[in-house]
């Protein structure tokens, strides 16, 4: 089902005799073309939002937030000769803000592969990739680009060198420092000119340049291999790094703290030993690292090559000085049979009984224990290192549980003690599913049910979706992936709310408080497809419970019934008279004829204060409803030419009671009489007002919310 909304739907609960009315009064002076308002995020898992559908192959996507509830997506692109790295920014409504099908980040003509991305804090991003332009002379180099919020290449059209020392620099990792810069670290083979013993080096990216030259600075140069480095910001302009090293036998997990100058602070030069299994057959790898206040959380795999248990998971906490909070690492999975891999660690944001001055852990991972094929699972550890076990004997919570394989999952934190996860799922010929879990282990998708089924994010046949990545966004996340629905590999994306639902296609979501304790909600559809109707839901802002209350429903309010399939505009409005003087969140539910539910983003309003607009106002008419006449107060911040327009439900102009009239600053009472408006039947109408400058003709103000009036005959 596909809907296109010009105004988000909002619920107004009317006296029953007006519920069947479908006519509205709208005051519009400056019409905005529909094409300029249409929202791009799709509300179904079949359509999704295209990021790049250019010729050739687009794959290996990566994503980061744009810090404005949108996202920046980067990928490898083979639309020409060889691969180049491209980028695109999607705003909060899903619109592409840069050049269609993306901006190339470098003019280099040879392969550019494996891009990674981090936000710059200003709506742009830092991007780093492996670059083959000088491969014949000194191997694979690392290049970078700072792309600004407008799509401008701050490092020039060729990009900037991160490191071009002899031999290969590969497998980079990146993180923003929270202050508008970024750090990148990588595996570097300059010492031996082979790939047998990489060291770790790093560099700092600033808005104007790569700061630490073409060599970078050493992060770890111990004997043996340093591999798979991960980074996290320290909150003060520096960062932490964790990696696996064969400096010890077996392979161990090491970590380091560095500041904004590249100076190392822990056990210089090679960092501290976070974990070593102590057995020659149990190697550690694939570390996940996140900061929790002034502490670090780490989780990793240990592999016993002599046992059927194979990969198990461990975790620990470090103080900011590198000291260990736990004397020994916590076994997340113990000696479970099969493989537990790809750990992703989060704080559970809970101090439990208060006996410990730090929270517990949530660890998500891919799991083959008890599952064929593998699924995504989660374990919660309390602050004392003890499991919170599920009711059954499994020892973990199933994030996904299907007869198909779930792999390549990504996750982001959404709210307090909550994690949103996405993964590639084979149940529908490879697609994308999402799940949300929390520290209370009560909220799962769909609809907060204790189910591990998950919600389909991309379920289009033959899409063969893969390589899904995820970025945090407001009250949820934005996923991007490689998609074959058009025959070749393209890049698609989808906004996912934290409850797993997909957004309605809304370009605005308007709430107003005509008086204290009342909220008006209005929305408009330009077209509808298989739409049964709408529900309006409300919850108190900041409430501990995530539960919304249904305020109005198409099942009981005929005015909220959908138009089925229609290509013309329809208007909807509801007045919520059950509100109290509180701050609220409202959202709209669009129900298809087949029962599928699509949820809009939430909108906030203070119902304890009547809406006004910086000296401009279109007030609430009295009386309402009315039979013959009603009075509307309008307030002007300055002398202005006023246009007042009345519309019916189909968007047709009914009357212009004030056509282009000059009025003075202050409040005026406008009387509307039903006979002079040409209204002869009961119904509901919308009124809008616009004010223009009497000298220049420029628009000064227009009502963003239509005033709803009701006529009774």
BELQUICOR-V98755 format. One record per residue. N is the residue number from 1. RES is the residue in one small letter. SS is DSSP state (H for helix, E for strand, - for the rest). PSI is psi in whole degrees, 0 to 359 (* if undefined). Layout:
n: [N/N]
res: [RES/RES]
ss: [SS/SS]
psi: [PSI/PSI]
This chain:
n: [1/2/3/4/5/6/7/8/9/10/11/12/13/14/15/16/17/18/19/20/21/22/23/24/25/26/27/28/29/30/31/32/33/34/35/36/37/38/39/40/41/42/43/44/45/46/47/48/49/50/51/52/53/54/55/56/57/58/59/60/61/62/63/64/65/66/67/68/69/70/71/72/73/74/75/76/77/78/79/80/81/82/83/84/85/86/87/88/89/90/91/92/93/94/95/96/97/98/99/100/101/102/103/104/105/106/107/108/109/110/111/112/113/114/115/116/117/118/119/120/121/122/123/124/125/126/127/128/129/130/131/132/133/134/135/136/137/138/139/140/141/142/143/144/145/146/147/148/149/150/151/152/153/154/155/156/157/158/159/160/161/162/163/164/165/166/167/168/169/170/171/172/173/174/175/176/177/178/179/180/181/182/183/184/185/186/187/188/189/190/191/192/193/194/195/196/197/198/199/200/201/202/203/204/205/206/207/208/209/210/211/212/213/214/215/216/217/218/219/220/221/222/223/224/225/226/227/228/229/230/231/232/233/234/235/236/237/238/239/240/241/242/243/244/245/246/247/248/249/250/251/252/253/254/255/256/257/258/259/260/261/262/263/264/265/266/267/268/269/270/271/272/273/274/275/276/277/278/279/280/281/282/283/284/285/286/287/288/289/290/291/292/293/294/295/296/297/298/299/300/301/302/303/304/305/306/307/308/309/310/311/312/313/314/315/316/317/318/319/320/321/322/323/324/325/326/327/328/329/330/331/332/333/334/335/336/337/338/339/340/341/342/343/344/345/346/347/348/349/350/351/352/353/354/355/356/357/358/359/360/361/362/363/364/365/366/367/368/369/370/371/372/373/374/375/376/377/378/379/380/381/382/383/384/385/386/387/388/389/390/391/392/393/394/395/396/397/398/399/400/401/402/403/404/405/406/407/408/409/410/411/412/413/414/415/416/417/418/419/420/421/422/423/424/425/426/427/428/429/430/431/432/433/434/435/436/437/438/439/440/441/442/443/444/445/446/447/448/449/450/451/452/453/454/455/456/457/458/459/460/461/462/463/464/465/466/467/468/469/470/471/472/473/474/475/476/477/478/479/480/481/482/483/484/485/486/487/488/489/490/491/492/493/494/495/496/497/498/499/500/501/502/503/504/505/506/507/508/509/510/511/512/513/514/515/516/517/518/519/520/521/522/523/524/525/526/527/528/529/530/531/532/533/534/535/536/537/538/539/540/541/542/543/544/545/546/547/548/549/550/551/552/553/554/555/556/557/558/559/560/561/562/563/564/565/566/567/568/569/570/571/572/573/574/575/576/577/578/579/580/581/582/583/584/585/586/587/588/589/590/591/592/593/594/595/596/597/598/599/600/601/602/603/604/605/606/607/608/609/610/611/612/613/614/615/616/617/618/619/620/621/622/623/624/625/626/627/628/629/630/631/632/633/634/635/636/637/638/639/640/641/642/643/644/645/646/647/648/649/650/651/652/653/654/655/656/657/658/659/660/661/662/663/664/665/666/667/668/669/670/671/672/673/674/675/676/677/678/679/680/681/682/683/684/685/686/687/688/689/690/691/692/693/694/695/696/697/698/699/700/701/702/703/704/705/706/707/708/709/710/711/712/713]
res: [x/x/x/x/x/x/x/x/x/x/x/x/x/x/x/x/x/x/x/x/x/x/x/x/x/x/x/x/x/x/x/x/x/x/x/x/x/x/x/x/x/x/x/x/x/x/x/x/x/x/x/x/x/x/x/x/x/x/x/x/x/x/x/x/x/x/x/x/x/x/x/x/x/x/x/x/x/x/x/x/x/x/x/x/x/x/x/x/x/x/x/x/x/x/x/x/x/x/x/x/x/x/x/x/x/x/x/x/x/x/x/x/x/x/x/x/x/x/x/x/x/x/x/x/x/x/x/x/x/x/x/x/x/x/x/x/x/x/x/x/x/x/x/x/x/x/x/x/x/x/x/x/x/x/x/x/x/x/x/x/x/x/x/x/x/x/x/x/x/x/x/x/x/x/x/x/x/x/x/x/x/x/x/x/x/x/x/x/x/x/x/x/x/x/x/x/x/x/x/x/x/x/x/x/x/x/x/x/x/x/x/x/x/x/x/x/x/x/x/x/x/x/x/x/x/x/x/x/x/x/x/x/x/x/x/x/x/x/x/x/x/x/x/x/x/x/x/x/x/x/x/x/x/x/x/x/x/x/x/x/x/x/x/x/x/x/x/x/x/x/x/x/x/x/x/x/x/x/x/x/x/x/x/x/x/x/x/x/x/x/x/x/x/x/x/x/x/x/x/x/x/x/x/x/x/x/x/x/x/x/x/x/x/x/x/x/x/x/x/x/x/x/x/x/x/x/x/x/x/x/x/x/x/x/x/x/x/x/x/x/x/x/x/x/x/x/x/x/x/x/x/x/x/x/x/x/x/x/x/x/x/x/x/x/x/x/x/x/x/x/x/x/x/x/x/x/x/x/x/x/x/x/x/x/x/x/x/x/x/x/x/x/x/x/x/x/x/x/x/x/x/x/x/x/x/x/x/x/x/x/x/x/x/x/x/x/x/x/x/x/x/x/x/x/x/x/x/x/x/x/x/x/x/x/x/x/x/x/x/x/x/x/x/x/x/x/x/x/x/x/x/x/x/x/x/x/x/x/x/x/x/x/x/x/x/x/x/x/x/x/x/x/x/x/x/x/x/x/x/x/x/x/x/x/x/x/x/x/x/x/x/x/x/x/x/x/x/x/x/x/x/x/x/x/x/x/x/x/x/x/x/x/x/x/x/x/x/x/x/x/x/x/x/x/x/x/x/x/x/x/x/x/x/x/x/x/x/x/x/x/x/x/x/x/x/x/x/x/x/x/x/x/x/x/x/x/x/x/x/x/x/x/x/x/x/x/x/x/x/x/x/x/x/x/x/x/x/x/x/x/x/x/x/x/x/x/x/x/x/x/x/x/x/x/x/x/x/x/x/x/x/x/x/x/x/x/x/x/x/x/x/x/x/x/x/x/x/x/x/x/x/x/x/x/x/x/x/x/x/x/x/x/x/x/x/x/x/x/x/x/x/x/x/x/x/x/x/x/x/x/x/x/x/x/x/x/x/x/x/x/x/x/x/x/x/x/x/x/x/x/x/x/x/x/x/x/x/x/x/x/x/x/x/x/x/x/x/x/x/x/x/x/x/x/x/x/x/x/x/x/x/x/x/x/x/x/x/x/x/x/x/x/x]
ss: [-/-/-/E/E/E/E/E/-/-/-/-/-/-/-/H/H/H/-/-/-/-/-/-/-/-/-/-/-/-/-/-/-/H/H/H/H/-/-/-/-/-/-/-/-/-/-/-/E/E/E/E/-/-/-/-/-/E/E/E/E/E/E/E/E/-/-/-/-/-/E/E/E/E/E/E/E/-/-/-/-/-/-/E/E/E/E/E/E/E/-/-/-/-/-/E/-/-/-/-/-/-/E/E/-/-/-/-/-/-/-/E/E/E/E/E/E/E/E/-/-/-/-/-/E/E/E/E/E/E/E/-/-/-/H/H/H/H/-/-/E/E/E/E/E/E/E/-/-/-/-/-/E/-/-/-/-/-/-/E/E/E/E/-/-/-/-/-/E/E/E/E/E/E/E/E/-/-/-/-/-/E/E/E/E/E/E/E/-/-/-/-/-/-/-/-/-/-/E/E/E/E/E/E/E/-/-/-/-/E/-/-/-/-/-/-/E/E/E/E/-/-/-/-/-/E/E/E/E/E/E/E/E/-/-/-/-/-/E/E/E/E/E/E/E/-/-/-/-/-/-/E/E/E/E/E/E/E/-/-/-/-/-/E/-/-/-/-/-/-/-/E/E/E/E/-/-/-/-/-/-/E/E/E/E/E/E/E/E/E/E/E/-/-/E/E/E/E/E/E/E/E/E/E/-/-/-/-/-/E/E/E/E/E/E/E/E/E/-/-/-/-/-/E/-/-/-/-/-/E/E/-/-/-/-/-/-/-/-/E/E/E/E/E/E/E/E/-/-/-/-/-/-/-/-/-/-/-/-/-/E/E/E/E/E/E/E/-/-/-/-/-/-/-/E/E/E/E/E/E/E/-/-/-/-/-/E/E/-/-/-/-/-/-/-/-/E/E/-/-/-/-/-/-/-/E/E/E/E/E/E/E/E/-/-/-/-/E/E/E/E/E/E/E/E/H/H/H/-/-/E/E/E/E/E/E/E/E/-/-/-/-/-/-/-/-/-/-/-/-/-/-/-/-/E/E/E/E/-/-/-/-/-/-/-/E/E/E/E/E/E/E/E/-/-/E/E/E/E/E/E/E/E/-/-/-/-/-/-/E/E/E/E/E/E/E/E/-/-/-/-/E/-/-/-/E/-/-/E/E/E/E/-/-/-/-/-/-/E/E/E/E/E/E/E/E/E/E/E/E/E/E/E/E/E/E/E/E/E/E/-/-/-/-/-/-/-/-/E/E/E/E/E/-/-/-/-/H/H/H/E/E/E/E/E/E/-/-/-/E/E/E/E/E/E/E/-/-/-/-/-/-/E/E/E/E/E/E/E/E/E/E/-/-/-/-/E/E/E/-/-/-/E/E/E/E/-/-/-/-/-/-/E/-/-/E/E/E/-/-/-/E/-/-/-/E/-/-/E/E/E/E/E/E/E/E/-/-/-/E/E/E/E/E/E/E/E/-/-/-/-/-/E/E/E/E/E/E/E/E/E/E/E/-/-/E/E/E/E/E/E/E/E/H/H/H/H/-/-/-/-/-/E/E/E/E/E/E/E/E/E/E/-/-/-/-/-/-/E/E/E/E/-/-/-/-/E/E/E/E/E/-/-]
psi: [137/129/147/118/128/324/127/146/143/148/128/119/117/163/142/328/349/356/333/356/143/21/143/160/121/139/103/127/316/102/135/128/142/321/334/342/342/129/150/328/132/152/13/159/6/325/302/179/119/134/316/123/33/168/163/192/136/122/188/49/151/160/150/163/151/9/13/33/16/200/158/125/135/155/165/139/125/37/343/218/120/185/140/159/131/162/151/142/130/130/185/338/0/3/141/125/342/189/138/133/13/164/125/136/352/148/0/139/351/177/136/119/166/58/150/159/147/146/152/1/0/20/358/199/157/133/135/143/162/132/132/12/336/31/322/338/323/35/200/128/172/130/164/166/140/110/124/177/341/0/10/141/100/336/15/167/341/348/177/143/129/316/130/36/167/149/192/140/117/176/56/157/145/151/142/151/1/358/17/4/181/154/143/137/155/168/130/127/24/331/316/355/29/174/13/342/73/143/178/131/167/165/165/133/128/170/328/338/165/123/323/33/185/355/335/191/151/136/318/124/35/165/140/190/133/120/159/56/142/147/153/144/151/357/355/20/352/204/172/149/147/148/174/145/143/17/326/164/119/179/135/171/125/163/160/150/133/155/188/347/356/4/134/148/346/120/61/136/0/7/180/150/110/319/134/126/332/0/138/344/357/89/146/146/178/59/143/136/134/152/141/89/238/12/162/142/135/143/149/169/147/136/118/102/353/359/151/345/328/230/127/170/142/162/161/173/144/146/167/342/3/353/151/130/318/132/320/154/150/127/110/316/351/206/57/151/150/198/137/118/173/56/144/118/141/157/147/3/34/133/6/240/355/5/340/140/27/153/177/195/146/126/117/150/165/137/128/1/114/359/135/109/181/153/180/135/171/144/136/129/130/170/333/6/9/144/148/105/145/170/330/189/12/327/1/169/131/118/321/148/97/175/355/169/139/119/169/37/153/155/155/153/136/102/187/119/26/146/133/129/147/155/163/129/131/4/335/56/45/112/190/128/160/154/149/133/158/175/336/353/39/339/109/165/142/148/48/23/148/65/145/21/322/175/138/127/318/113/28/132/141/15/333/48/143/173/42/139/162/138/145/149/108/247/36/223/164/122/146/152/166/135/133/19/335/10/314/171/119/177/126/164/164/133/134/122/160/342/9/352/159/154/150/156/82/138/343/159/103/126/145/153/96/331/164/129/9/142/128/136/130/149/163/139/136/333/160/148/117/42/118/322/192/152/144/132/153/147/155/130/130/7/147/326/145/1/133/151/134/122/324/151/145/339/335/340/104/332/344/6/139/173/12/240/119/145/7/165/144/143/143/147/147/143/122/104/5/0/155/170/69/171/131/158/133/150/159/138/125/119/125/165/334/4/354/138/134/133/136/167/158/157/139/150/148/105/2/3/128/142/136/168/68/45/351/141/142/102/176/133/150/133/166/113/169/159/317/308/158/159/131/122/132/139/130/136/343/170/138/157/124/137/126/126/141/132/154/184/334/5/11/140/127/315/163/85/333/96/101/59/135/124/152/165/145/194/136/147/119/124/127/129/126/315/319/339/352/21/119/359/157/147/179/145/163/141/138/154/144/144/132/156/127/341/316/340/3/147/126/321/147/148/128/342/128/142/127/130/154/135/135/123/*]
